Amino acid sequence: MDDVCLLTAMSPTTEKSSLPDRRPHRTSPEDVIPWRQRLGIGLGKMVEEATQNSIHVLSAPILNMILGMSPAALSTLAFLGRLTDAFTDPLVGSFSDNFRSRWGRRRPLMLIAAPLLAAAFAAIWFFPSDAGPVHLYVHVMVFSLLFYAVHTLYSIPLAGLALEATDDYHERTRLVALMLAFGYVVNILSQWLFPLTQLDVFRDVLSGLRWVTGFSAIFFLISALMPVWLCHERLYSRIVVGQTKLGMIASLKLAWSVPYFVRLALARALYTFGYQIVSIFVFYMNTYYVFGGDIKASAVALGFIGGAYHVTGLIVSIAVFPPLIQRWGKKSVFVSSCLVMVAGCLLKLVLYRPGEPWWQLIITSANGAATAGINIASFSMLGDIADRDELTNGVRREAMLSALVTWIGKVGYSTGLLLSGFALVWIGFDAQLGAQTPATLAAMKFAYVVMPLLGALGAIFVARKIAMTEEEAYAIKAQLAARRAGDGD
């Protein structure tokens, strides 16, 4: 009770960390994460990001543009996969937090998930060449559901492993920045998966698809195993192994009592929904609005344009946002990133021009910077919230908190994906026509501007009252250290 009262007294009405003259705390040497651990977590994050993003960048061009699957059917596939992914998150989060073994509670689950994840990713694309529409749909649906189930089994323990790697406010930010950097590097490469399938060395596009995704799956398997061998669980033997297990329902109820947690989860969900409801429009805007229906020319341009998104995210994650968080605080960076997304949306009004694709580099760079800021600030804040949760409720349950944040975000993501395909049908889009009507293209551009803008503004509104400061985080760290020392006596 004294801990809770002290935290309440410390909580400010505004974020002190945004003051320009504040001096950030120096990270103690014992709080610095070893490079072996950083490398393992970074490689794991790379697999988590790359497997999902590769499916995203291949689905629309392969299944819709090449094989003729309806946009509504395609978005329904994505919706079912991501919704399954979302609802398995709390189950895996609770299971991982309560799992006990001589090797810890995270790494054994990741060891099991890694080969299943790589195999399921490849299996999505190895459908029979002569598959009819129904056979193709069922094949992709079954293996997508399997993929997202094992993706959760890998990604949620990985998130718990990362959140407990350090309890230092700024070292946590540096780790998240490194994780994002690994993800952006491999996502830059994933933008070229579709152009690679069209190389002349392959017999046809489907043959190229199998070679490209097969080699990608081998790469994902090797990288996914690295955290299992390189990382350790810092708090497992000292704290977690003797911790009382908490059932999923009890953990869910307790999570909603954690200050700032609900706001953080909801803010991310609003941002994600607004962005994802038009995320597949980038393929159609380029192919039909900018290139007039030329799929091959659009694919090459999208490689560069999509790469700009990830290159910008990589640069700002390493060089921009960590020092900004030190100076402004995490919430201020979160809000500022949402404002960058708003600016990027407004730029779409003037920079999307038929026959002039390269103006989009400005838009995608703004979107990349905004999303990087959202991710680095929110995941780093989640680690601070997990510490406050331990102080208040007496349990370490990083996986469950991470799972709930991703669950809410994935509900927004999957709902956005579902509606995106139906929105394309509603505005009159038909891939069989080639060039689309002016009315269809105008409606597509309007939705592409408005929906992410509204999502970003909603996220700002919700996140404005998250006020956990650096000073409060270090006070919690000190109290937890004292409590653990007392428990060890």
C-alpha positions in Angstrom: 0.0 0.0 0.0 2.8 2.4 0.8 4.3 1.8 -2.7 1.0 2.6 -4.3 0.5 5.8 -2.3 4.1 6.9 -3.1 3.4 6.3 -6.8 0.2 8.3 -6.7 1.9 11.2 -5.0 4.7 11.1 -7.6 2.3 11.0 -10.7 2.4 14.4 -12.4 -0.4 16.0 -14.3 2.0 16.8 -17.1 5.0 14.9 -18.4 8.0 16.5 -16.7 10.3 14.7 -19.1 9.3 17.0 -21.9 11.1 19.9 -20.3 14.1 21.0 -22.4 16.5 21.5 -19.5 16.1 18.1 -17.8 19.2 15.9 -17.4 18.5 12.2 -18.2 19.6 9.5 -15.7 22.8 7.7 -16.5 22.5 3.9 -17.0 24.5 1.9 -14.5 26.9 -0.7 -16.0 25.0 -3.6 -14.4 21.9 -2.5 -16.2 23.5 -2.5 -19.6 22.2 -5.5 -21.7 25.1 -7.7 -23.0 25.6 -7.6 -26.8 25.0 -11.4 -27.0 21.5 -10.8 -25.5 20.9 -7.8 -27.8 21.9 -9.8 -30.9 19.6 -12.7 -30.0 16.6 -10.5 -29.3 17.2 -8.5 -32.4 17.3 -11.6 -34.6 14.1 -12.8 -33.0 12.4 -9.5 -33.7 13.7 -9.7 -37.3 11.9 -13.0 -37.8 8.7 -11.8 -36.1 8.5 -8.8 -38.4 9.8 -10.3 -41.6 7.5 -13.3 -41.7 4.4 -11.2 -41.3 5.5 -8.4 -43.6 6.5 -10.9 -46.3 3.0 -12.3 -46.4 1.6 -8.7 -46.5 3.8 -7.7 -49.5 3.1 -10.9 -51.4 -0.6 -11.4 -50.9 -2.1 -8.6 -52.9 0.1 -8.9 -56.0 0.2 -12.7 -56.1 -3.3 -13.7 -55.0 -5.3 -10.8 -56.4 -3.3 -9.3 -59.3 -1.8 -12.5 -60.6 -4.3 -15.2 -59.6 -7.4 -13.1 -59.7 -8.7 -13.6 -56.1 -11.3 -11.0 -55.1 -10.1 -8.2 -52.9 -12.9 -8.9 -50.5 -11.9 -12.6 -50.3 -8.3 -11.6 -49.8 -9.1 -9.2 -47.0 -11.3 -11.8 -45.4 -8.3 -14.2 -45.4 -6.1 -11.7 -43.8 -8.8 -10.8 -41.3 -9.3 -14.5 -40.2 -5.6 -15.0 -39.9 -4.9 -11.9 -37.8 -8.0 -12.4 -35.7 -6.9 -15.9 -34.8 -3.5 -14.4 -34.1 -5.1 -11.8 -31.8 -7.2 -14.2 -29.8 -4.3 -16.6 -29.2 -2.2 -13.8 -27.7 -3.7 -13.8 -24.2 -3.6 -17.6 -24.1 0.1 -17.8 -25.0 0.9 -14.8 -22.8 -0.7 -16.4 -19.7 0.9 -19.8 -20.6 4.4 -18.3 -21.0 4.2 -16.3 -17.8 3.2 -19.4 -15.8 5.4 -21.9 -17.6 8.3 -23.3 -15.5 11.2 -25.4 -16.7 14.9 -25.8 -16.1 15.5 -23.6 -19.2 13.1 -20.9 -18.2 9.6 -19.9 -19.3 10.3 -18.2 -22.7 13.0 -20.0 -24.7 11.5 -23.5 -24.7 8.4 -22.2 -26.3 10.4 -20.3 -28.9 12.4 -23.5 -29.6 9.2 -25.4 -30.4 7.7 -22.5 -32.4 10.7 -21.7 -34.6 10.6 -24.6 -37.1 6.8 -24.6 -37.1 6.8 -20.9 -38.0 9.2 -21.3 -40.9 7.4 -24.4 -42.3 4.0 -22.7 -42.1 5.3 -19.6 -43.8 6.6 -21.6 -46.8 3.5 -23.8 -46.9 1.2 -20.8 -47.6 2.9 -20.3 -51.0 3.3 -24.0 -52.0 -0.2 -24.4 -53.3 -0.8 -26.6 -56.4 -0.1 -24.8 -59.7 -3.5 -26.0 -61.1 -5.5 -25.1 -57.9 -8.9 -23.8 -58.7 -10.3 -20.7 -56.8 -11.9 -22.7 -54.0 -8.8 -25.0 -53.6 -6.5 -22.0 -53.6 -8.6 -20.2 -51.0 -8.9 -23.1 -48.6 -5.1 -23.9 -48.9 -4.1 -20.3 -48.1 -6.6 -20.0 -45.3 -5.6 -23.2 -43.6 -1.9 -22.5 -43.6 -2.4 -18.8 -42.8 -4.3 -19.8 -39.7 -1.5 -22.3 -38.7 1.1 -19.6 -39.4 -0.5 -17.0 -37.2 -1.0 -19.5 -34.4 2.7 -20.5 -34.2 3.7 -16.9 -34.8 2.0 -16.0 -31.5 3.8 -18.9 -29.8 7.1 -17.4 -30.9 6.4 -13.6 -30.7 4.8 -13.4 -27.3 7.6 -15.2 -25.4 10.1 -13.1 -27.3 8.3 -9.9 -26.1 8.5 -11.2 -22.5 12.2 -12.0 -23.0 12.8 -8.4 -24.2 10.8 -6.6 -21.6 12.6 -8.3 -18.7 16.1 -7.9 -20.2 16.6 -4.7 -18.2 14.7 -2.5 -15.8 16.6 0.7 -16.8 14.4 3.4 -18.4 16.8 4.4 -21.1 18.5 1.0 -21.7 15.0 -0.3 -22.4 14.6 2.3 -25.1 17.9 1.5 -26.6 17.0 -2.2 -26.8 13.7 -1.4 -28.5 15.5 0.8 -31.0 17.8 -2.1 -31.8 15.0 -4.5 -32.2 13.2 -2.2 -34.5 16.4 -1.7 -36.5 16.7 -5.4 -37.1 13.1 -5.5 -38.2 13.5 -2.6 -40.6 16.6 -4.1 -42.2 14.9 -7.3 -43.1 11.7 -5.5 -44.1 13.7 -3.4 -46.6 14.7 -6.7 -48.3 11.2 -8.1 -48.1 10.0 -5.3 -50.4 11.8 -7.0 -53.2 10.2 -10.5 -52.8 7.6 -9.8 -55.4 10.0 -8.3 -58.0 12.3 -11.3 -57.4 9.5 -13.8 -58.3 9.3 -12.2 -61.8 13.0 -12.7 -62.7 13.6 -14.3 -66.1 15.6 -17.1 -64.5 12.3 -18.7 -63.3 9.9 -20.6 -65.5 7.0 -18.5 -64.4 5.9 -16.3 -61.4 4.6 -19.2 -59.4 8.0 -21.1 -59.8 9.8 -17.9 -58.7 7.4 -17.6 -55.7 8.3 -21.1 -54.5 12.1 -20.5 -54.8 11.9 -17.1 -53.1 9.7 -18.1 -50.2 11.5 -21.5 -49.7 14.9 -19.8 -49.2 13.3 -17.2 -47.0 11.8 -19.9 -44.8 15.3 -21.4 -44.3 16.7 -18.0 -43.4 13.8 -17.4 -40.9 14.4 -20.8 -39.2 18.1 -20.2 -38.6 17.5 -16.6 -37.3 14.5 -17.7 -35.1 16.7 -20.1 -33.2 19.3 -17.6 -32.3 17.5 -16.0 -29.3 17.1 -19.6 -27.8 20.9 -20.0 -27.8 22.1 -16.5 -27.2 19.7 -15.2 -24.6 19.1 -15.8 -20.9 16.1 -14.9 -18.7 17.4 -12.3 -16.2 14.7 -12.6 -13.6 13.6 -16.2 -13.9 15.8 -18.0 -11.2 15.8 -15.0 -8.8 12.1 -14.0 -8.9 9.8 -15.9 -11.3 10.5 -19.5 -10.3 9.1 -18.9 -6.9 6.2 -16.7 -8.0 2.6 -17.8 -7.6 1.0 -18.7 -10.9 -1.8 -16.5 -12.0 -4.7 -17.8 -14.1 -5.5 -16.2 -17.4 -8.9 -14.7 -16.3 -7.4 -13.4 -13.1 -4.5 -11.9 -15.0 -6.8 -10.3 -17.6 -8.8 -8.6 -14.8 -5.7 -7.4 -13.0 -4.2 -6.0 -16.1 -7.0 -3.5 -16.6 -6.2 -2.0 -13.1 -2.7 -1.1 -14.2 -2.4 2.7 -14.6 -1.8 3.9 -18.2 -1.9 0.3 -19.6 -5.4 0.6 -21.0 -4.7 4.0 -22.6 -1.5 2.7 -24.2 -3.2 -0.3 -25.7 -6.2 1.7 -27.0 -4.0 4.4 -28.5 -2.0 1.8 -30.4 -5.2 0.1 -31.6 -6.7 3.3 -33.0 -3.4 4.2 -34.8 -3.2 0.6 -36.2 -6.8 0.5 -37.3 -6.6 3.8 -39.2 -3.4 2.8 -40.9 -4.3 -0.8 -41.8 -7.8 -0.2 -43.1 -6.0 1.3 -46.2 -2.7 -0.5 -46.0 -3.2 -2.6 -49.1 -4.3 0.5 -51.1 -0.6 1.3 -51.6 -0.4 -1.6 -54.2 -3.5 -0.4 -56.0 -2.8 3.3 -55.8 0.6 2.7 -57.5 -0.5 0.1 -60.0 -3.7 1.8 -61.1 -3.5 5.5 -60.1 0.2 6.1 -60.8 1.0 3.5 -63.4 -2.3 3.1 -65.1 -2.5 -0.7 -64.6 1.1 -1.7 -65.4 1.8 -4.3 -62.7 5.5 -5.0 -63.6 6.5 -1.3 -63.6 4.6 -0.8 -60.4 6.3 -3.7 -58.7 9.8 -2.3 -59.3 8.7 1.2 -58.1 7.1 -0.3 -55.0 10.4 -2.0 -54.1 12.1 1.4 -53.8 9.1 3.1 -52.3 8.5 0.4 -49.7 12.2 0.4 -49.0 12.1 4.1 -48.2 9.6 3.4 -45.5 11.8 0.9 -43.8 15.1 2.8 -44.4 13.6 5.9 -42.7 12.3 3.8 -39.9 15.8 2.2 -39.4 17.5 5.6 -39.4 15.2 7.3 -36.9 15.0 4.3 -34.6 18.8 4.4 -34.2 19.7 8.0 -34.5 16.7 10.1 -33.7 14.2 8.7 -31.3 16.4 7.4 -28.5 17.9 10.9 -27.9 14.5 12.5 -28.3 13.1 10.2 -25.7 15.9 11.2 -23.3 15.1 14.9 -23.9 11.3 14.8 -24.2 10.1 11.6 -22.7 8.3 8.6 -24.2 4.7 10.0 -24.3 5.9 13.2 -26.1 7.6 11.1 -28.7 4.5 9.0 -29.1 2.3 12.0 -29.7 4.9 13.7 -32.0 5.0 10.6 -34.1 1.3 10.6 -34.5 1.5 14.2 -35.7 4.1 13.1 -38.3 1.6 10.6 -39.6 -1.0 13.3 -39.9 1.4 15.4 -42.0 2.2 12.4 -44.2 -1.6 11.9 -44.8 -2.0 15.5 -45.9 0.9 15.3 -48.2 -0.8 12.4 -50.1 -3.3 15.0 -51.4 -0.6 16.7 -53.5 2.2 14.1 -53.9 0.2 11.2 -55.4 0.4 12.0 -59.1 -0.2 9.8 -62.2 3.1 9.0 -63.9 5.2 10.5 -61.1 5.9 7.8 -58.5 8.9 9.2 -56.8 7.1 12.0 -54.9 5.8 9.2 -52.7 9.2 8.8 -51.2 8.4 11.8 -49.0 5.1 10.2 -47.9 6.5 6.8 -47.2 9.5 8.3 -45.3 7.0 10.3 -43.1 5.0 7.1 -42.5 8.1 5.1 -41.7 9.3 7.7 -39.2 5.9 7.9 -37.6 5.4 4.2 -37.2 9.0 3.8 -35.8 8.3 6.5 -33.2 5.0 4.8 -32.2 6.6 1.4 -31.8 9.7 2.5 -29.9 7.8 4.7 -27.5 5.0 2.4 -26.8 7.0 -0.8 -26.3 9.5 1.0 -24.1 6.6 2.4 -22.1 5.2 -1.1 -21.7 8.4 -2.2 -20.0 8.0 0.6 -17.5 4.3 -0.3 -17.0 5.4 -3.9 -16.3 7.7 -2.8 -13.5 4.9 -0.7 -12.0 2.6 -3.8 -12.3 5.1 -5.8 -10.3 5.4 -3.2 -7.6 1.6 -2.8 -7.3 0.4 -6.4 -7.9 3.5 -8.5 -7.0 3.8 -10.4 -10.2 6.1 -10.4 -13.3 3.9 -11.0 -16.3 5.5 -9.2 -19.2 4.1 -11.7 -21.7 0.5 -11.2 -20.7 0.8 -7.4 -20.8 2.5 -7.5 -24.2 -0.1 -10.0 -25.4 -3.0 -7.7 -24.4 -1.4 -4.7 -26.1 -0.9 -6.7 -29.3 -4.3 -8.3 -28.9 -6.1 -5.0 -29.0 -3.8 -3.8 -31.8 -4.4 -6.9 -33.8 -8.1 -6.6 -33.5 -7.8 -3.1 -35.0 -5.4 -4.5 -37.6 -7.5 -7.4 -38.6 -10.7 -5.3 -38.7 -8.9 -2.8 -40.8 -7.8 -5.5 -43.2 -11.3 -7.0 -43.5 -12.9 -3.6 -44.2 -10.1 -2.6 -46.7 -11.0 -5.3 -49.2 -14.8 -4.6 -49.0 -14.0 -0.9 -49.3 -12.2 -1.6 -52.6 -15.2 -3.5 -53.9 -17.6 -0.8 -52.7 -15.8 1.9 -54.6 -15.9 -0.1 -57.8 -12.4 -1.6 -58.0 -12.0 -4.5 -60.4 -8.6 -5.9 -61.2 -9.9 -7.6 -64.4 -10.5 -4.1 -65.9 -6.9 -3.0 -65.8 -7.1 0.8 -65.7 -9.8 1.8 -63.2 -12.4 4.5 -63.6 -11.7 8.1 -62.4 -14.4 7.8 -59.8 -12.9 4.7 -58.3 -9.4 6.2 -58.2 -10.7 9.4 -56.6 -12.5 7.4 -53.9 -9.5 5.3 -53.3 -7.3 8.3 -52.8 -9.8 10.0 -50.4 -9.9 6.9 -48.2 -6.1 6.6 -48.3 -5.8 10.1 -46.9 -8.6 10.3 -44.4 -8.5 6.9 -42.5 -4.9 7.0 -41.2 -5.3 10.7 -40.3 -8.3 9.9 -38.1 -6.5 7.0 -36.5 -3.5 9.1 -35.6 -5.7 11.9 -34.2 -7.6 9.3 -32.1 -4.3 7.9 -30.7 -3.2 11.4 -29.7 -6.5 12.0 -27.9 -6.2 8.8 -25.9 -2.5 8.9 -25.2 -2.4 12.5 -23.9 -3.0 11.4 -20.3 -0.3 8.8 -20.1 2.1 10.6 -17.7 4.6 8.1 -16.4 7.9 10.0 -16.2 11.6 9.0 -16.1 11.7 10.0 -12.4 8.8 7.8 -11.6 10.3 4.8 -13.5 13.6 5.1 -11.5 11.7 5.4 -8.2 9.9 2.2 -9.1 13.1 0.5 -10.0 14.6 1.4 -6.6 11.6 0.2 -4.7 11.6 -3.1 -6.6 15.3 -3.6 -5.9 14.7 -3.0 -2.2 11.8 -5.4 -2.1 13.7 -8.1 -3.9 16.6 -7.7 -1.6 14.3 -8.0 1.4 12.6 -11.1 -0.1 16.1 -12.7 -0.5 16.9 -12.3 3.2 
